[in-house]
Amino acid sequence: MKSGSRTIFACQECGNQSSKWLGRCPECGNWNSYVEEQVRSEPAGRALGTRRVSLSSAQALPLSQVRFAQANRLRLPMREVNQVLGGGIVPGSLVLVGGDPGIGKSTLLLQLAHEVASTFGPVLYVSGEESVQQLKLRAQRLGVEGDRLMVLAENDLDAIIEQLETSRPMLAVIDSIQTVFLSGVTSAPGSVSQVRECAGRLMLLAKSSHIPIFLVGHVNKEGAIAGPRVLEHVVDTVLYLEGERHHSFRILRSQKNRFGSTDEIGVFEMRDSGMHEISDPSRAFLQDRSLNEVGNVVHVALEGSRPLLVELQSLTTPSRFGAPRRSVNGIDLNRLHMLVAVLERRAHLSLGEDDVFINVAGGVRLTEPAADLAVALAIASNKRNRAAGGDLVAIGELGLSGEVRRVSQLERRLIEAHRLGFKRALIPAAAELRDSELPGMTVTRAETISDAIDGCFG
């Protein structure tokens, strides 16, 4: 069987393929995202008459005969990264790091490469976007020195793999996967075919050589990793570096992790000298607090195993236009629409003619429904023009009938709030506390949102 090639059209956002050009992708809905590519067909094995002979040497084994060896993780001095990765870097793992442009991906990975080089052995940092002189300038700004940190400005993946096989480093960083290419693939760098083939080659190299490889991935306008979704399926771990451009805090969040939890986060502060770990994120996020102001309520979020105190700010004002605005920063907009409807129907707050704005201070993004009660109290504080108080934390999920529902690991959240000096807590009435001894903290239970508002504001 001879190898041949054919022409296809592939969506550069989701990787969907078509035999003809389409103006709008039927899978992801993006317009003008289809690009013509050449696909080569290679025989999967040798033909013997009408029977195909596989070239693979893998053999099936009974599960009882499989021996598991605990991976020796590379534990870094950077504890926040260790926590997100599940305890350190696993040899042979392929990690994808994404984030908005300028958020600090290259800065964080250069610091990470320096720590591995200083602690364990040589590291190869490959840049397809910058020259080695530009990397040197960044390293000087970060205070990164050392003979065991090797840098390479290269886009050809064959040359990169040859360098990796020759030097055998303890860690490799590819910045970024969208800039490297394979000469055997006819499409341009960053295309679906190039990204898929390059990621596949790097995955095979990582597994066979036990070299952990970190890939930097660009993000699209929706905030997801650019390129085909198969890229996220190939890698072992997907990390996102989040944060607001105008805030100094950065959050490293795990979206996929084959070697640990996907709920852990690492908190950093971006300074002129690079990324610095935040040892006490709750205290850092509340250091500029104005909790005695109207419309401000503190919530205890749970990010993995870490309780995190964040300040929720709200503002309600009469709308000057026919349709009132609903604007959020840090929570889901649809969640706010639901909470406004619950407050109007169950708590009898008139919000139909008011603009409602919600902000999570510090650039934190909340996804769990346990923040519902704090958001609702912040809105009610504005509407009643009464402050909730700087010593109150609110934790609870709201149902459509106005009931305050239980949340997970409430006791851990309350202990963290008590450690930071909060004196009052508003929690669901059905919540069970095994250790109710919180000296100096008054715990108030609420069955409905009306009870919560009355208990908070009288």
C-alpha positions as CSV (number, residue, x, y, z in Angstrom):
1,M,0.0,0.0,0.0
2,K,1.5,3.4,-1.0
3,S,1.3,6.4,1.1
4,G,-0.8,9.2,-0.4
5,S,-2.3,12.5,0.6
6,R,-5.6,14.2,0.4
7,T,-7.0,17.6,1.0
8,I,-9.3,18.4,3.9
9,F,-10.7,21.5,5.6
10,A,-10.1,21.7,9.4
11,C,-11.6,24.2,11.9
12,Q,-8.7,25.9,13.7
13,E,-10.8,26.3,16.9
14,C,-12.2,22.8,17.6
15,G,-10.5,20.6,15.0
16,N,-13.6,19.5,13.2
17,Q,-12.9,18.3,9.7
18,S,-14.8,18.6,6.5
19,S,-14.3,17.5,2.9
20,K,-15.3,21.0,1.7
21,W,-14.9,24.6,3.0
22,L,-17.6,25.8,5.4
23,G,-18.2,29.4,6.4
24,R,-19.4,28.4,9.9
25,C,-18.2,25.4,11.9
26,P,-21.2,23.2,12.8
27,E,-19.4,22.0,15.9
28,C,-18.2,25.2,17.7
29,G,-20.1,27.8,15.7
30,N,-17.1,29.9,14.8
31,W,-17.1,31.8,11.5
32,N,-14.3,31.6,8.9
33,S,-12.3,29.1,10.9
34,Y,-11.8,26.4,8.2
35,V,-8.3,26.2,6.6
36,E,-7.2,23.8,3.9
37,E,-4.7,21.2,4.9
38,Q,-2.9,18.3,3.3
39,V,-3.3,14.9,5.2
40,R,-0.9,12.1,4.4
41,S,-2.2,8.5,4.7
42,E,0.5,6.1,6.0
43,P,0.0,2.3,6.2
44,A,-0.5,1.1,9.8
45,G,1.3,-2.2,9.1
46,R,2.7,-4.5,6.5
47,A,0.3,-6.3,4.3
48,L,0.8,-10.1,4.0
49,G,-1.6,-11.2,1.2
50,T,-5.0,-10.1,2.4
51,R,-3.9,-10.1,6.1
52,R,-2.4,-7.1,7.8
53,V,0.5,-7.7,10.2
54,S,0.8,-5.2,13.0
55,L,4.1,-3.5,13.7
56,S,3.4,-3.1,17.4
57,S,5.2,-5.2,20.0
58,A,2.8,-4.5,22.9
59,Q,1.3,-7.6,24.6
60,A,-1.9,-7.9,26.7
61,L,-1.4,-8.8,30.3
62,P,-3.9,-9.8,33.1
63,L,-4.5,-7.0,35.4
64,S,-3.4,-9.1,38.4
65,Q,0.1,-9.3,36.9
66,V,0.6,-5.6,36.4
67,R,3.1,-4.2,38.8
68,F,2.7,-0.5,39.9
69,A,5.7,1.5,40.8
70,Q,5.1,4.7,42.7
71,A,6.4,7.7,40.7
72,N,9.2,9.6,42.2
73,R,7.9,13.2,42.0
74,L,10.1,16.2,41.7
75,R,9.1,18.2,44.7
76,L,9.8,21.9,44.2
77,P,10.6,24.6,46.6
78,M,7.6,26.4,45.0
79,R,4.9,24.9,47.2
80,E,2.0,26.4,45.4
81,V,3.0,24.6,42.2
82,N,3.5,21.4,44.1
83,Q,-0.1,21.6,45.5
84,V,-1.6,22.2,42.1
85,L,0.3,19.3,40.5
86,G,-0.7,17.0,43.2
87,G,2.6,16.8,45.1
88,G,5.2,17.6,42.5
89,I,6.3,17.0,38.9
90,V,5.8,13.4,37.8
91,P,8.6,12.1,35.5
92,G,7.4,11.4,32.0
93,S,4.3,13.7,32.4
94,L,3.1,16.1,29.7
95,V,1.7,19.3,31.2
96,L,-0.2,22.0,29.2
97,V,-0.1,25.6,30.7
98,G,-2.6,28.1,29.3
99,G,-3.6,31.7,30.0
100,D,-4.2,35.1,28.5
101,P,-1.4,36.9,26.8
102,G,0.8,38.7,29.3
103,I,-0.6,37.0,32.3
104,G,2.8,35.5,33.3
105,K,3.0,32.0,31.8
106,S,6.6,32.4,30.6
107,T,7.6,34.1,33.8
108,L,6.3,31.4,36.0
109,L,7.8,28.6,33.9
110,L,11.2,30.2,33.7
111,Q,11.2,30.4,37.5
112,L,10.0,26.8,37.7
113,A,12.8,25.7,35.3
114,H,15.3,27.6,37.4
115,E,14.2,25.8,40.6
116,V,14.3,22.3,38.9
117,A,17.8,23.1,37.5
118,S,19.1,24.3,40.9
119,T,17.6,21.3,42.8
120,F,17.6,18.3,40.5
121,G,19.6,18.7,37.3
122,P,19.8,20.3,33.9
123,V,16.7,21.8,32.3
124,L,16.1,22.7,28.7
125,Y,13.9,25.8,28.0
126,V,12.9,26.0,24.3
127,S,11.4,29.2,23.0
128,G,9.7,29.5,19.6
129,E,8.7,33.1,20.2
130,E,11.8,34.8,21.7
131,S,15.5,34.8,21.0
132,V,18.0,33.6,23.6
133,Q,18.9,37.2,24.2
134,Q,15.3,38.1,25.1
135,L,15.3,35.1,27.4
136,K,18.5,36.4,29.0
137,L,16.9,39.8,29.7
138,R,13.9,38.1,31.4
139,A,16.2,35.9,33.4
140,Q,18.2,38.9,34.6
141,R,15.0,40.7,35.7
142,L,13.9,37.6,37.6
143,G,17.3,37.0,39.1
144,V,17.6,33.6,37.4
145,E,21.2,32.4,37.0
146,G,22.8,29.0,36.6
147,D,24.8,26.8,34.3
148,R,22.3,24.0,34.3
149,L,19.5,26.0,32.8
150,M,19.9,25.6,29.0
151,V,18.0,27.8,26.5
152,L,17.2,27.1,22.9
153,A,15.5,29.3,20.3
154,E,14.0,26.7,17.9
155,N,10.8,26.0,16.0
156,D,11.6,22.7,14.3
157,L,10.3,19.9,16.4
158,D,12.7,17.4,15.0
159,A,15.7,19.6,16.1
160,I,14.1,20.0,19.5
161,I,13.6,16.3,20.0
162,E,17.2,15.6,18.9
163,Q,18.4,18.1,21.5
164,L,16.2,16.5,24.2
165,E,17.5,13.0,23.3
166,T,21.1,14.2,23.4
167,S,21.0,16.3,26.6
168,R,18.5,14.1,28.6
169,P,17.4,17.0,30.9
170,M,15.4,16.6,34.1
171,L,12.7,18.9,32.6
172,A,11.8,20.5,29.3
173,V,9.7,23.6,28.6
174,I,8.3,24.2,25.1
175,D,7.1,27.9,24.8
176,S,4.8,27.5,22.9
177,I,3.2,24.5,21.2
178,Q,1.5,26.7,18.6
179,T,4.9,27.9,17.3
180,V,6.7,24.6,16.7
181,F,6.2,22.5,13.5
182,L,7.1,19.2,11.9
183,S,8.5,19.4,8.5
184,G,6.6,16.3,7.4
185,V,3.2,18.1,7.9
186,T,2.4,20.5,5.1
187,S,0.1,22.9,7.1
188,A,1.3,26.0,8.9
189,P,2.5,26.1,12.5
190,G,-0.4,26.4,14.9
191,S,-2.8,24.6,12.6
192,V,-4.8,21.6,13.8
193,S,-2.6,19.1,12.1
194,Q,0.6,20.6,13.3
195,V,-0.6,21.0,16.9
196,R,-2.0,17.4,17.0
197,E,1.1,15.8,15.5
198,C,3.6,17.8,17.6
199,A,1.8,17.1,20.8
200,G,1.6,13.4,19.9
201,R,5.4,13.2,19.2
202,L,6.2,15.0,22.5
203,M,3.9,12.7,24.4
204,L,5.6,9.6,23.0
205,L,9.0,11.2,23.9
206,A,8.0,12.0,27.4
207,K,6.7,8.5,28.1
208,S,9.7,6.7,26.6
209,S,12.4,8.9,28.1
210,H,10.6,9.8,31.4
211,I,11.4,13.5,30.8
212,P,8.6,15.7,32.1
213,I,7.6,18.3,29.4
214,F,5.7,21.5,30.0
215,L,3.9,23.0,27.0
216,V,2.7,26.6,26.8
217,G,-0.6,27.0,25.0
218,H,-2.3,30.1,23.6
219,V,-5.9,30.8,24.4
220,N,-8.7,32.1,22.1
221,K,-11.0,34.9,22.7
222,E,-13.3,32.7,24.8
223,G,-10.5,32.0,27.2
224,A,-10.0,28.3,26.2
225,I,-6.8,26.7,25.0
226,A,-6.5,27.5,21.3
227,G,-6.4,24.7,18.8
228,P,-8.1,21.3,18.7
229,R,-9.6,19.8,21.9
230,V,-7.5,16.7,21.2
231,L,-4.5,18.7,22.6
232,E,-6.1,18.7,26.1
233,H,-6.9,15.0,25.8
234,V,-3.3,14.1,24.9
235,V,-1.6,15.8,27.8
236,D,-1.7,14.5,31.4
237,T,-2.3,17.8,33.1
238,V,-4.0,21.1,32.0
239,L,-3.2,24.2,34.1
240,Y,-4.7,27.6,33.6
241,L,-3.1,30.8,34.9
242,E,-5.9,33.2,35.7
243,G,-6.1,36.8,36.9
244,E,-7.1,40.3,36.0
245,R,-4.6,42.3,34.0
246,H,-5.0,45.2,36.5
247,H,-4.6,43.1,39.6
248,S,-1.4,41.7,40.9
249,F,-2.8,38.4,42.1
250,R,-2.6,35.3,39.8
251,I,-4.3,31.9,40.4
252,L,-2.9,28.7,38.9
253,R,-5.8,26.3,38.5
254,S,-5.8,22.6,37.5
255,Q,-8.5,21.7,34.9
256,K,-7.3,18.2,34.3
257,N,-4.8,16.1,36.3
258,R,-4.1,12.4,35.9
259,F,-1.8,12.4,39.0
260,G,-3.8,14.5,41.4
261,S,-6.9,16.5,42.2
262,T,-8.4,18.9,39.7
263,D,-9.7,21.2,42.4
264,E,-6.5,22.6,43.8
265,I,-5.2,26.2,43.1
266,G,-2.0,28.0,43.7
267,V,-2.0,31.7,44.5
268,F,0.8,34.1,43.4
269,E,1.5,37.8,43.3
270,M,3.0,39.3,40.1
271,R,5.8,41.7,41.0
272,D,8.7,43.3,39.1
273,S,10.9,40.4,40.2
274,G,8.5,37.7,39.0
275,M,5.9,35.4,40.6
276,H,5.9,35.3,44.4
277,E,3.9,32.7,46.4
278,I,1.1,33.9,48.7
279,S,1.4,31.9,51.9
280,D,-1.9,33.2,53.3
281,P,-4.2,34.0,50.4
282,S,-7.3,34.7,52.5
283,R,-5.5,37.5,54.4
284,A,-4.0,38.8,51.2
285,F,-7.4,39.1,49.5
286,L,-8.9,40.9,52.5
287,Q,-6.0,43.3,53.2
288,D,-7.7,46.2,51.4
289,R,-11.1,45.4,52.7
290,S,-13.8,48.0,53.4
291,L,-16.2,45.5,55.0
292,N,-18.1,48.0,57.0
293,E,-19.4,49.6,53.8
294,V,-22.9,49.0,52.5
295,G,-23.0,46.2,49.9
296,N,-19.9,44.3,51.0
297,V,-20.1,40.8,52.4
298,V,-17.3,38.2,53.0
299,H,-17.7,34.6,51.7
300,V,-15.5,31.6,52.5
301,A,-14.9,29.8,49.2
302,L,-13.4,26.3,49.0
303,E,-10.8,25.8,46.2
304,G,-9.8,22.1,46.5
305,S,-8.7,21.5,50.0
306,R,-8.0,25.3,50.7
307,P,-10.6,27.6,52.2
308,L,-10.3,31.1,50.7
309,L,-12.0,34.2,52.1
310,V,-13.0,36.7,49.5
311,E,-14.9,40.0,49.6
312,L,-18.1,40.2,47.5
313,Q,-19.1,43.8,46.5
314,S,-22.5,44.8,45.1
315,L,-24.1,48.0,43.9
316,T,-27.7,48.6,43.1
317,T,-28.9,51.9,41.5
318,P,-32.1,53.0,39.7
319,S,-31.8,52.3,36.0
320,R,-32.0,55.3,33.7
321,F,-33.0,53.2,30.7
322,G,-35.9,50.8,30.0
323,A,-34.0,47.6,30.6
324,P,-32.0,47.4,33.9
325,R,-28.4,46.1,33.6
326,R,-26.9,43.1,35.3
327,S,-23.1,43.1,35.4
328,V,-20.8,40.7,37.1
329,N,-17.0,40.3,37.6
330,G,-15.9,37.0,39.1
331,I,-19.2,35.0,39.2
332,D,-21.5,33.6,36.5
333,L,-24.0,36.1,35.0
334,N,-26.8,33.5,34.8
335,R,-26.4,32.8,38.5
336,L,-26.9,36.5,39.2
337,H,-30.1,36.5,37.1
338,M,-31.4,33.6,39.2
339,L,-30.5,35.2,42.5
340,V,-32.2,38.5,41.6
341,A,-35.4,36.5,40.7
342,V,-35.3,34.7,44.0
343,L,-34.8,37.9,45.9
344,E,-37.7,39.6,44.2
345,R,-40.1,36.6,44.6
346,R,-39.1,35.1,47.9
347,A,-37.6,38.1,49.8
348,H,-39.9,40.8,48.3
349,L,-37.0,43.0,47.3
350,S,-38.0,45.3,44.3
351,L,-35.1,45.0,41.9
352,G,-37.0,45.1,38.6
353,E,-36.0,48.8,37.9
354,D,-32.5,48.7,39.4
355,D,-29.1,48.1,37.8
356,V,-27.3,45.4,39.7
357,F,-23.5,45.1,39.7
358,I,-21.5,42.3,41.5
359,N,-17.7,42.3,41.9
360,V,-15.4,39.7,43.6
361,A,-12.5,41.7,44.9
362,G,-9.0,40.7,44.0
363,G,-9.8,39.2,40.6
364,V,-10.9,35.8,42.1
365,R,-13.4,33.7,40.1
366,L,-16.1,31.9,42.0
367,T,-17.8,28.9,40.5
368,E,-19.4,27.0,43.4
369,P,-23.0,27.8,44.4
370,A,-22.0,28.2,48.1
371,A,-21.5,31.9,47.3
372,D,-25.2,32.4,46.6
373,L,-26.1,33.6,50.2
374,A,-23.2,36.1,50.3
375,V,-24.2,37.6,46.9
376,A,-27.9,37.8,47.9
377,L,-27.0,39.5,51.3
378,A,-24.7,42.0,49.4
379,I,-27.6,43.0,47.1
380,A,-30.0,43.2,50.1
381,S,-27.5,45.4,51.9
382,N,-27.5,47.9,49.1
383,K,-31.3,47.8,48.8
384,R,-31.8,48.4,52.5
385,N,-28.9,50.7,52.8
386,R,-27.5,48.9,55.8
387,A,-24.1,47.3,56.2
388,A,-23.8,43.7,57.0
389,G,-20.7,44.3,59.2
390,G,-17.0,43.7,58.9
391,D,-17.1,40.7,61.2
392,L,-19.6,38.5,59.3
393,V,-19.1,35.7,56.8
394,A,-22.0,34.1,54.8
395,I,-22.0,30.6,53.4
396,G,-24.9,28.9,51.7
397,E,-26.5,27.9,48.5
398,L,-29.9,29.2,47.5
399,G,-32.7,27.2,45.9
400,L,-35.5,28.6,43.7
401,S,-38.0,28.4,46.5
402,G,-35.7,30.6,48.6
403,E,-34.4,27.9,50.9
404,V,-30.8,28.1,52.1
405,R,-29.2,24.8,51.3
406,R,-26.2,23.0,52.8
407,V,-22.7,23.2,51.4
408,S,-19.7,20.9,51.6
409,Q,-17.0,21.1,54.2
410,L,-18.7,23.9,56.2
411,E,-16.7,23.2,59.3
412,R,-13.4,23.8,57.5
413,R,-14.7,27.1,56.1
414,L,-15.8,28.3,59.6
415,I,-12.4,27.4,61.1
416,E,-10.6,29.5,58.5
417,A,-12.9,32.5,59.1
418,H,-12.4,32.1,62.9
419,R,-8.6,32.1,62.4
420,L,-8.8,35.4,60.6
421,G,-10.9,37.0,63.4
422,F,-14.4,37.0,62.1
423,K,-17.0,36.9,64.9
424,R,-20.3,36.1,63.2
425,A,-21.3,33.4,60.6
426,L,-24.5,33.0,58.7
427,I,-25.0,29.3,57.6
428,P,-27.8,27.0,56.4
429,A,-30.2,25.8,59.2
430,A,-29.8,22.2,58.2
431,A,-26.0,22.2,58.3
432,E,-24.3,19.7,60.7
433,L,-21.3,20.8,62.6
434,R,-19.3,18.1,64.3
435,D,-17.2,20.5,66.2
436,S,-19.4,23.4,67.2
437,E,-16.8,24.9,69.6
438,L,-15.6,28.1,67.8
439,P,-14.7,30.4,70.7
440,G,-15.9,34.0,70.2
441,M,-17.9,33.2,67.0
442,T,-21.6,33.5,66.9
443,V,-23.2,31.1,64.4
444,T,-26.6,32.0,63.1
445,R,-28.7,29.5,61.1
446,A,-31.2,30.5,58.4
447,E,-33.8,28.3,56.7
448,T,-34.8,30.8,53.9
449,I,-33.3,33.9,52.3
450,S,-35.9,36.0,54.2
451,D,-34.7,34.6,57.5
452,A,-31.1,35.3,56.5
453,I,-31.9,38.9,55.6
454,D,-33.8,39.5,58.8
455,G,-31.0,37.9,60.9
456,C,-28.4,40.0,59.2
457,F,-30.1,43.4,59.1
458,G,-32.8,43.0,61.7
